[in-house]
Amino acid sequence: MKFDIKKIVRPNIEILKAYSSAKDEYTGEANVLLDANENSLGSPLTKWYNRYPDPYQKKVKERLAFIKQIKSEQIFLGNGSDECIDNLFRTFCEPGKDNVIICPPTYPMYEVGANINNIEIKNAPLLPNFQLNVAHIEQLVNEQTKIIWICSPNNPTGNSLDRIDIETILNHFNGLVVVDEAYINFSKQKSFAQSLIDYPNLVVLQTLSKAWGLAGLRLGMAFASEEIIGYMNKVKAPYNISMVTQELALTALEEVGQVNDMIAHLVDMRIALAAVIEGMPFVEKVYPSDTNFLLVKIPKVPELYRYLLTQGIVVRDRSSLENCSDSVRITIGTEQENTLLIDAMAKWIEFTFTND
């Protein structure tokens, strides 16, 4: 089955004439900038913040291209991965006509983005072992299915999805397959970013919010073919990534060694915390994790959640999600924070279940 991007992109986006910023209309360097209606006198901060940022973040993309071993033209940068998600809906899904497939329990923004853009959602719940139900996905696909959303490692379950299942979908689906790898740095799994050349319908999402520790900067990444990225660039706001974010991201991207050290430390703490919690009485299961969090199955999660709040500890009650009854999601904290959590959980378990 030959993938044809022209059949996927929205017709109005195909013919859209994208906004042309002042920086799009000249090349090279200039000393006198009188084209963009900026404040020529500067700003209350530093002088250069009175100028608009690079609309295509060329320097950041060049650095990312080196790190990810792909072309800079295959990179789209968004204000967090959420902008990348919304852009894909707006670029490739016709409101009130097309549909997408999501695999709950998974990252809620796929559903939120679909609802905002008036796109029908088809649910293919994960199997009890939190793997893809490929047969169900196949049954749901029709001519109006434009995107299949896959999160691996998955949030909130923490596990990586079977690569062969994802490749099967990529090989047989004639729409976009978006593999969200927000937590890939914590996993031993190989990124699908290295497979872009094999799959013209593949989009890979990553972020600097997790392993890189830059959640406050809001910088998400989409990797895809040059053609897909070209359409996404037509739809995005002209200056969607601030100059400050670009500057700080460039600085951070020079510190790959430090980030790798942090990842290793977080994984070690994840393993240690999982072992302690798994040994606690009444804990039914600590699910395997390839992320920087744990999903824990334990009775009376709402009560545990409220008790931890009284101790100044915030976790995430995921009990309402499909196949996640009695489950709480716990982010790996610092060593001190993990110790405080363990002590608080132990006290709550002892008080709650000895008084039943």
Contacts in CASP RR format, 6 or more apart in sequence:
PFRMAT RR
TARGET T0000
AUTHOR 0000-0000-0000
METHOD contacts of the structure
MODEL  1
MKFDIKKIVRPNIEILKAYSSAKDEYTGEANVLLDANENSLGSPLTKWYN
RYPDPYQKKVKERLAFIKQIKSEQIFLGNGSDECIDNLFRTFCEPGKDNV
IICPPTYPMYEVGANINNIEIKNAPLLPNFQLNVAHIEQLVNEQTKIIWI
CSPNNPTGNSLDRIDIETILNHFNGLVVVDEAYINFSKQKSFAQSLIDYP
NLVVLQTLSKAWGLAGLRLGMAFASEEIIGYMNKVKAPYNISMVTQELAL
TALEEVGQVNDMIAHLVDMRIALAAVIEGMPFVEKVYPSDTNFLLVKIPK
VPELYRYLLTQGIVVRDRSSLENCSDSVRITIGTEQENTLLIDAMAKWIE
FTFTND
1 171 0 8 1.000
1 172 0 8 1.000
1 174 0 8 1.000
3 174 0 8 1.000
3 175 0 8 1.000
3 200 0 8 1.000
3 201 0 8 1.000
4 174 0 8 1.000
5 200 0 8 1.000
5 225 0 8 1.000
5 227 0 8 1.000
5 228 0 8 1.000
5 231 0 8 1.000
6 14 0 8 1.000
7 174 0 8 1.000
8 92 0 8 1.000
8 146 0 8 1.000
8 175 0 8 1.000
8 176 0 8 1.000
8 201 0 8 1.000
9 91 0 8 1.000
9 92 0 8 1.000
9 231 0 8 1.000
10 90 0 8 1.000
10 91 0 8 1.000
10 92 0 8 1.000
10 93 0 8 1.000
10 94 0 8 1.000
11 94 0 8 1.000
13 90 0 8 1.000
13 91 0 8 1.000
13 92 0 8 1.000
13 231 0 8 1.000
13 234 0 8 1.000
13 235 0 8 1.000
14 231 0 8 1.000
16 234 0 8 1.000
16 235 0 8 1.000
18 233 0 8 1.000
18 234 0 8 1.000
18 235 0 8 1.000
19 238 0 8 1.000
21 36 0 8 1.000
21 52 0 8 1.000
21 55 0 8 1.000
21 238 0 8 1.000
21 239 0 8 1.000
22 35 0 8 1.000
22 36 0 8 1.000
22 52 0 8 1.000
23 36 0 8 1.000
23 52 0 8 1.000
23 54 0 8 1.000
23 55 0 8 1.000
24 55 0 8 1.000
25 35 0 8 1.000
26 35 0 8 1.000
33 40 0 8 1.000
33 51 0 8 1.000
34 40 0 8 1.000
36 51 0 8 1.000
36 52 0 8 1.000
38 50 0 8 1.000
38 51 0 8 1.000
38 52 0 8 1.000
39 50 0 8 1.000
40 50 0 8 1.000
41 50 0 8 1.000
42 49 0 8 1.000
42 50 0 8 1.000
43 49 0 8 1.000
43 50 0 8 1.000
48 243 0 8 1.000
49 243 0 8 1.000
49 244 0 8 1.000
51 243 0 8 1.000
52 239 0 8 1.000
52 243 0 8 1.000
53 239 0 8 1.000
53 241 0 8 1.000
53 242 0 8 1.000
53 243 0 8 1.000
53 246 0 8 1.000
54 243 0 8 1.000
54 246 0 8 1.000
55 238 0 8 1.000
55 239 0 8 1.000
55 240 0 8 1.000
56 233 0 8 1.000
57 77 0 8 1.000
57 241 0 8 1.000
57 246 0 8 1.000
58 72 0 8 1.000
59 246 0 8 1.000
59 250 0 8 1.000
60 77 0 8 1.000
60 241 0 8 1.000
60 246 0 8 1.000
60 249 0 8 1.000
60 250 0 8 1.000
60 253 0 8 1.000
61 72 0 8 1.000
61 75 0 8 1.000
61 77 0 8 1.000
62 72 0 8 1.000
63 250 0 8 1.000
63 253 0 8 1.000
63 254 0 8 1.000
64 72 0 8 1.000
64 75 0 8 1.000
64 221 0 8 1.000
64 253 0 8 1.000
65 71 0 8 1.000
65 72 0 8 1.000
65 74 0 8 1.000
65 75 0 8 1.000
67 253 0 8 1.000
67 256 0 8 1.000
68 75 0 8 1.000
68 191 0 8 1.000
68 193 0 8 1.000
68 223 0 8 1.000
69 194 0 8 1.000
70 193 0 8 1.000
70 196 0 8 1.000
70 223 0 8 1.000
71 226 0 8 1.000
73 226 0 8 1.000
73 229 0 8 1.000
74 196 0 8 1.000
74 223 0 8 1.000
74 224 0 8 1.000
74 225 0 8 1.000
74 226 0 8 1.000
74 229 0 8 1.000
75 221 0 8 1.000
75 222 0 8 1.000
75 223 0 8 1.000
75 229 0 8 1.000
76 84 0 8 1.000
76 87 0 8 1.000
76 221 0 8 1.000
76 222 0 8 1.000
76 223 0 8 1.000
76 224 0 8 1.000
76 229 0 8 1.000
76 232 0 8 1.000
76 233 0 8 1.000
76 236 0 8 1.000
77 219 0 8 1.000
77 220 0 8 1.000
77 221 0 8 1.000
77 222 0 8 1.000
77 240 0 8 1.000
77 241 0 8 1.000
78 84 0 8 1.000
78 87 0 8 1.000
78 218 0 8 1.000
78 219 0 8 1.000
78 220 0 8 1.000
78 221 0 8 1.000
78 222 0 8 1.000
78 236 0 8 1.000
78 240 0 8 1.000
78 241 0 8 1.000
79 218 0 8 1.000
79 219 0 8 1.000
79 220 0 8 1.000
79 240 0 8 1.000
79 241 0 8 1.000
80 207 0 8 1.000
80 209 0 8 1.000
80 218 0 8 1.000
80 219 0 8 1.000
80 220 0 8 1.000
81 109 0 8 1.000
81 180 0 8 1.000
81 182 0 8 1.000
81 205 0 8 1.000
81 206 0 8 1.000
81 207 0 8 1.000
81 209 0 8 1.000
81 220 0 8 1.000
81 221 0 8 1.000
81 222 0 8 1.000
82 109 0 8 1.000
83 220 0 8 1.000
83 236 0 8 1.000
83 240 0 8 1.000
84 205 0 8 1.000
84 220 0 8 1.000
84 221 0 8 1.000
84 222 0 8 1.000
84 232 0 8 1.000
85 109 0 8 1.000
85 110 0 8 1.000
85 113 0 8 1.000
85 178 0 8 1.000
85 205 0 8 1.000
86 113 0 8 1.000
86 116 0 8 1.000
86 117 0 8 1.000
87 222 0 8 1.000
87 232 0 8 1.000
87 235 0 8 1.000
87 236 0 8 1.000
88 147 0 8 1.000
88 176 0 8 1.000
88 178 0 8 1.000
88 203 0 8 1.000
88 222 0 8 1.000
88 232 0 8 1.000
89 100 0 8 1.000
89 113 0 8 1.000
89 114 0 8 1.000
89 116 0 8 1.000
89 117 0 8 1.000
89 119 0 8 1.000
89 147 0 8 1.000
90 117 0 8 1.000
90 235 0 8 1.000
91 231 0 8 1.000
91 232 0 8 1.000
91 234 0 8 1.000
91 235 0 8 1.000
92 98 0 8 1.000
92 146 0 8 1.000
92 147 0 8 1.000
92 176 0 8 1.000
92 231 0 8 1.000
93 100 0 8 1.000
93 114 0 8 1.000
93 117 0 8 1.000
93 119 0 8 1.000
93 146 0 8 1.000
93 147 0 8 1.000
94 146 0 8 1.000
95 117 0 8 1.000
95 118 0 8 1.000
95 119 0 8 1.000
96 118 0 8 1.000
96 119 0 8 1.000
96 120 0 8 1.000
97 144 0 8 1.000
98 119 0 8 1.000
98 120 0 8 1.000
98 144 0 8 1.000
98 145 0 8 1.000
98 146 0 8 1.000
99 119 0 8 1.000
99 120 0 8 1.000
99 121 0 8 1.000
99 122 0 8 1.000
99 142 0 8 1.000
99 144 0 8 1.000
99 145 0 8 1.000
99 146 0 8 1.000
100 110 0 8 1.000
100 114 0 8 1.000
100 119 0 8 1.000
100 120 0 8 1.000
100 121 0 8 1.000
100 122 0 8 1.000
100 145 0 8 1.000
100 146 0 8 1.000
100 147 0 8 1.000
100 148 0 8 1.000
100 149 0 8 1.000
101 121 0 8 1.000
101 122 0 8 1.000
101 123 0 8 1.000
101 124 0 8 1.000
101 137 0 8 1.000
101 140 0 8 1.000
101 141 0 8 1.000
101 145 0 8 1.000
101 147 0 8 1.000
101 148 0 8 1.000
101 149 0 8 1.000
102 110 0 8 1.000
102 111 0 8 1.000
102 114 0 8 1.000
102 121 0 8 1.000
102 122 0 8 1.000
102 123 0 8 1.000
102 124 0 8 1.000
102 149 0 8 1.000
103 123 0 8 1.000
103 124 0 8 1.000
103 125 0 8 1.000
103 126 0 8 1.000
103 132 0 8 1.000
103 133 0 8 1.000
103 137 0 8 1.000
103 149 0 8 1.000
103 150 0 8 1.000
103 151 0 8 1.000
104 123 0 8 1.000
104 125 0 8 1.000
104 126 0 8 1.000
104 321 0 8 1.000
104 322 0 8 1.000
105 125 0 8 1.000
105 126 0 8 1.000
105 154 0 8 1.000
105 156 0 8 1.000
105 157 0 8 1.000
105 318 0 8 1.000
105 321 0 8 1.000
105 322 0 8 1.000
105 323 0 8 1.000
105 324 0 8 1.000
106 126 0 8 1.000
106 149 0 8 1.000
106 151 0 8 1.000
106 154 0 8 1.000
106 155 0 8 1.000
107 151 0 8 1.000
107 155 0 8 1.000
107 180 0 8 1.000
107 182 0 8 1.000
110 149 0 8 1.000
110 151 0 8 1.000
111 121 0 8 1.000
113 119 0 8 1.000
114 120 0 8 1.000
114 121 0 8 1.000
115 121 0 8 1.000
120 144 0 8 1.000
122 140 0 8 1.000
122 145 0 8 1.000
124 132 0 8 1.000
124 133 0 8 1.000
124 136 0 8 1.000
124 137 0 8 1.000
124 140 0 8 1.000
125 133 0 8 1.000
125 136 0 8 1.000
125 322 0 8 1.000
125 323 0 8 1.000
126 132 0 8 1.000
126 133 0 8 1.000
126 154 0 8 1.000
126 157 0 8 1.000
126 322 0 8 1.000
126 323 0 8 1.000
127 133 0 8 1.000
128 323 0 8 1.000
130 154 0 8 1.000
130 157 0 8 1.000
130 158 0 8 1.000
130 159 0 8 1.000
130 287 0 8 1.000
130 323 0 8 1.000
131 159 0 8 1.000
131 161 0 8 1.000
131 162 0 8 1.000
131 165 0 8 1.000
132 150 0 8 1.000
132 161 0 8 1.000
132 162 0 8 1.000
132 165 0 8 1.000
132 166 0 8 1.000
132 169 0 8 1.000
134 165 0 8 1.000
134 168 0 8 1.000
134 169 0 8 1.000
137 148 0 8 1.000
137 169 0 8 1.000
138 172 0 8 1.000
141 148 0 8 1.000
141 173 0 8 1.000
145 173 0 8 1.000
145 175 0 8 1.000
146 175 0 8 1.000
146 176 0 8 1.000
147 175 0 8 1.000
147 176 0 8 1.000
147 177 0 8 1.000
147 178 0 8 1.000
148 169 0 8 1.000
148 173 0 8 1.000
148 175 0 8 1.000
148 176 0 8 1.000
148 177 0 8 1.000
148 178 0 8 1.000
149 178 0 8 1.000
149 180 0 8 1.000
150 161 0 8 1.000
150 166 0 8 1.000
150 169 0 8 1.000
150 177 0 8 1.000
150 178 0 8 1.000
150 179 0 8 1.000
150 180 0 8 1.000
151 161 0 8 1.000
151 179 0 8 1.000
151 180 0 8 1.000
151 182 0 8 1.000
152 160 0 8 1.000
152 161 0 8 1.000
152 166 0 8 1.000
152 179 0 8 1.000
152 180 0 8 1.000
152 181 0 8 1.000
152 184 0 8 1.000
152 189 0 8 1.000
153 159 0 8 1.000
153 160 0 8 1.000
153 161 0 8 1.000
153 181 0 8 1.000
153 183 0 8 1.000
153 184 0 8 1.000
153 186 0 8 1.000
153 187 0 8 1.000
153 189 0 8 1.000
153 289 0 8 1.000
153 290 0 8 1.000
153 291 0 8 1.000
154 160 0 8 1.000
154 161 0 8 1.000
155 182 0 8 1.000
155 183 0 8 1.000
155 291 0 8 1.000
155 293 0 8 1.000
156 293 0 8 1.000
156 295 0 8 1.000
156 316 0 8 1.000
156 318 0 8 1.000
156 321 0 8 1.000
156 324 0 8 1.000
156 327 0 8 1.000
156 329 0 8 1.000
157 287 0 8 1.000
157 295 0 8 1.000
157 324 0 8 1.000
158 183 0 8 1.000
158 287 0 8 1.000
158 288 0 8 1.000
158 289 0 8 1.000
158 290 0 8 1.000
158 291 0 8 1.000
158 293 0 8 1.000
158 294 0 8 1.000
158 295 0 8 1.000
159 287 0 8 1.000
159 288 0 8 1.000
159 289 0 8 1.000
159 290 0 8 1.000
160 187 0 8 1.000
160 189 0 8 1.000
160 290 0 8 1.000
163 189 0 8 1.000
163 190 0 8 1.000
166 177 0 8 1.000
166 179 0 8 1.000
166 192 0 8 1.000
169 177 0 8 1.000
170 177 0 8 1.000
170 199 0 8 1.000
170 201 0 8 1.000
170 202 0 8 1.000
171 199 0 8 1.000
173 201 0 8 1.000
174 201 0 8 1.000
175 201 0 8 1.000
176 201 0 8 1.000
176 202 0 8 1.000
176 203 0 8 1.000
176 228 0 8 1.000
177 199 0 8 1.000
177 201 0 8 1.000
177 202 0 8 1.000
177 203 0 8 1.000
178 203 0 8 1.000
178 204 0 8 1.000
178 205 0 8 1.000
179 192 0 8 1.000
179 202 0 8 1.000
179 203 0 8 1.000
179 204 0 8 1.000
179 205 0 8 1.000
180 205 0 8 1.000
181 191 0 8 1.000
181 192 0 8 1.000
181 193 0 8 1.000
181 204 0 8 1.000
181 205 0 8 1.000
181 206 0 8 1.000
182 205 0 8 1.000
182 206 0 8 1.000
182 207 0 8 1.000
182 209 0 8 1.000
182 210 0 8 1.000
183 210 0 8 1.000
183 211 0 8 1.000
183 290 0 8 1.000
183 291 0 8 1.000
183 292 0 8 1.000
184 191 0 8 1.000
184 206 0 8 1.000
185 210 0 8 1.000
185 211 0 8 1.000
185 212 0 8 1.000
185 259 0 8 1.000
185 263 0 8 1.000
186 210 0 8 1.000
186 211 0 8 1.000
186 263 0 8 1.000
186 266 0 8 1.000
186 267 0 8 1.000
186 270 0 8 1.000
186 289 0 8 1.000
186 290 0 8 1.000
186 291 0 8 1.000
186 292 0 8 1.000
187 290 0 8 1.000
187 291 0 8 1.000
188 290 0 8 1.000
189 290 0 8 1.000
191 204 0 8 1.000
191 206 0 8 1.000
192 199 0 8 1.000
192 202 0 8 1.000
192 204 0 8 1.000
193 204 0 8 1.000
193 206 0 8 1.000
193 223 0 8 1.000
195 202 0 8 1.000
196 202 0 8 1.000
196 204 0 8 1.000
196 223 0 8 1.000
196 224 0 8 1.000
196 225 0 8 1.000
200 225 0 8 1.000
200 227 0 8 1.000
202 224 0 8 1.000
202 225 0 8 1.000
203 222 0 8 1.000
203 223 0 8 1.000
203 224 0 8 1.000
203 228 0 8 1.000
204 222 0 8 1.000
204 223 0 8 1.000
204 224 0 8 1.000
205 220 0 8 1.000
205 221 0 8 1.000
205 222 0 8 1.000
205 223 0 8 1.000
206 220 0 8 1.000
206 221 0 8 1.000
206 223 0 8 1.000
207 219 0 8 1.000
207 220 0 8 1.000
207 221 0 8 1.000
208 214 0 8 1.000
208 217 0 8 1.000
208 219 0 8 1.000
208 220 0 8 1.000
208 221 0 8 1.000
208 249 0 8 1.000
208 252 0 8 1.000
209 215 0 8 1.000
209 216 0 8 1.000
209 217 0 8 1.000
209 218 0 8 1.000
209 219 0 8 1.000
209 220 0 8 1.000
210 292 0 8 1.000
211 259 0 8 1.000
211 262 0 8 1.000
211 263 0 8 1.000
211 266 0 8 1.000
211 292 0 8 1.000
212 252 0 8 1.000
212 259 0 8 1.000
213 259 0 8 1.000
213 262 0 8 1.000
214 248 0 8 1.000
214 249 0 8 1.000
214 252 0 8 1.000
217 245 0 8 1.000
217 248 0 8 1.000
217 249 0 8 1.000
218 245 0 8 1.000
219 241 0 8 1.000
219 245 0 8 1.000
219 249 0 8 1.000
222 229 0 8 1.000
222 232 0 8 1.000
224 232 0 8 1.000
252 259 0 8 1.000
266 292 0 8 1.000
266 332 0 8 1.000
269 332 0 8 1.000
269 333 0 8 1.000
269 335 0 8 1.000
269 338 0 8 1.000
270 289 0 8 1.000
270 291 0 8 1.000
270 292 0 8 1.000
270 293 0 8 1.000
270 294 0 8 1.000
270 332 0 8 1.000
272 338 0 8 1.000
273 294 0 8 1.000
273 330 0 8 1.000
273 332 0 8 1.000
273 338 0 8 1.000
273 341 0 8 1.000
273 342 0 8 1.000
274 286 0 8 1.000
274 289 0 8 1.000
274 294 0 8 1.000
276 342 0 8 1.000
277 283 0 8 1.000
277 286 0 8 1.000
277 294 0 8 1.000
277 296 0 8 1.000
277 330 0 8 1.000
277 342 0 8 1.000
277 345 0 8 1.000
278 285 0 8 1.000
278 286 0 8 1.000
280 345 0 8 1.000
280 346 0 8 1.000
280 349 0 8 1.000
281 349 0 8 1.000
281 353 0 8 1.000
282 298 0 8 1.000
282 299 0 8 1.000
282 349 0 8 1.000
282 353 0 8 1.000
283 296 0 8 1.000
283 297 0 8 1.000
283 298 0 8 1.000
283 349 0 8 1.000
284 297 0 8 1.000
284 298 0 8 1.000
284 299 0 8 1.000
284 326 0 8 1.000
285 296 0 8 1.000
285 297 0 8 1.000
286 294 0 8 1.000
286 295 0 8 1.000
286 296 0 8 1.000
286 297 0 8 1.000
287 294 0 8 1.000
287 295 0 8 1.000
287 296 0 8 1.000
287 297 0 8 1.000
289 295 0 8 1.000
292 331 0 8 1.000
292 332 0 8 1.000
293 329 0 8 1.000
293 330 0 8 1.000
293 331 0 8 1.000
293 332 0 8 1.000
294 329 0 8 1.000
294 330 0 8 1.000
294 332 0 8 1.000
295 318 0 8 1.000
295 324 0 8 1.000
295 327 0 8 1.000
295 328 0 8 1.000
295 329 0 8 1.000
295 330 0 8 1.000
296 327 0 8 1.000
296 328 0 8 1.000
296 329 0 8 1.000
296 330 0 8 1.000
297 325 0 8 1.000
297 326 0 8 1.000
297 327 0 8 1.000
298 304 0 8 1.000
298 326 0 8 1.000
298 327 0 8 1.000
298 328 0 8 1.000
299 326 0 8 1.000
300 326 0 8 1.000
300 352 0 8 1.000
301 317 0 8 1.000
301 319 0 8 1.000
301 326 0 8 1.000
301 327 0 8 1.000
301 328 0 8 1.000
302 317 0 8 1.000
302 319 0 8 1.000
303 348 0 8 1.000
303 352 0 8 1.000
304 328 0 8 1.000
304 345 0 8 1.000
304 348 0 8 1.000
304 352 0 8 1.000
305 315 0 8 1.000
305 317 0 8 1.000
305 328 0 8 1.000
307 344 0 8 1.000
307 348 0 8 1.000
308 314 0 8 1.000
308 315 0 8 1.000
308 341 0 8 1.000
308 344 0 8 1.000
308 345 0 8 1.000
308 348 0 8 1.000
311 340 0 8 1.000
311 344 0 8 1.000
313 337 0 8 1.000
313 340 0 8 1.000
313 341 0 8 1.000
313 344 0 8 1.000
315 328 0 8 1.000
315 329 0 8 1.000
315 330 0 8 1.000
315 331 0 8 1.000
315 341 0 8 1.000
316 328 0 8 1.000
316 329 0 8 1.000
316 330 0 8 1.000
316 331 0 8 1.000
317 328 0 8 1.000
318 324 0 8 1.000
318 327 0 8 1.000
318 328 0 8 1.000
318 329 0 8 1.000
319 325 0 8 1.000
319 326 0 8 1.000
319 327 0 8 1.000
319 328 0 8 1.000
321 327 0 8 1.000
330 341 0 8 1.000
332 338 0 8 1.000
333 341 0 8 1.000
END
